[in-house]
Amino acid sequence: MNTATVLVLNGPNLGRLGTREPDVYGSGTLDDLRSLLADDAPELTVDVRQTDDEATLLGWLHEAADSGDPVILNAGAWTHYSYALRDAVALVTKSGGTVIEVHLSNPHAREEFRHTSVISAVASGVIAGFGFGSYRLALAHIRRIGR
């Protein structure tokens, strides 16, 4: 592993986990996710972050490009239209880094606008539809490949 840190980056509205549409996103909170991932990988620093500001998320991806830290990314609604975010993900992966795109729900089983991800083509992989399990699967993969 390049470092002992995994960045778990979350976009808009994900700070409302637990109260926002629990039938779609589950009843767990961002703090619950933070604890679950820390328990899954006690040997790592799992840095769970959330922002409703696109510029902040871009900055975190630039940080990952510079540090080599692997990223688990739930970009929320930005997944479907943010080319700036796509370019920042490409910056990470083209420099040899890992970015795994995750979704709590299955976007393909939802509204049509959610069926398109501008990020998937430049991400290292995509995991969707397993709730917090999507993050856990991504973390397990990062641990397995060692970066």
Secondary structure, 3 states (H helix, E strand, C coil): CCCCEEEEEECCCHHHCCCCCHHHHCCCCHHHHHHHHHHHCCCCEEEEEECCCHHHHHHHHHHHHHHCCCEEEECHHHHHCCHHHHHHHHHHHHCCCCEEEEECCCHHHCCHHHHCCCCCCCCCEEEECCCHHHHHHHHHHHHHHCC
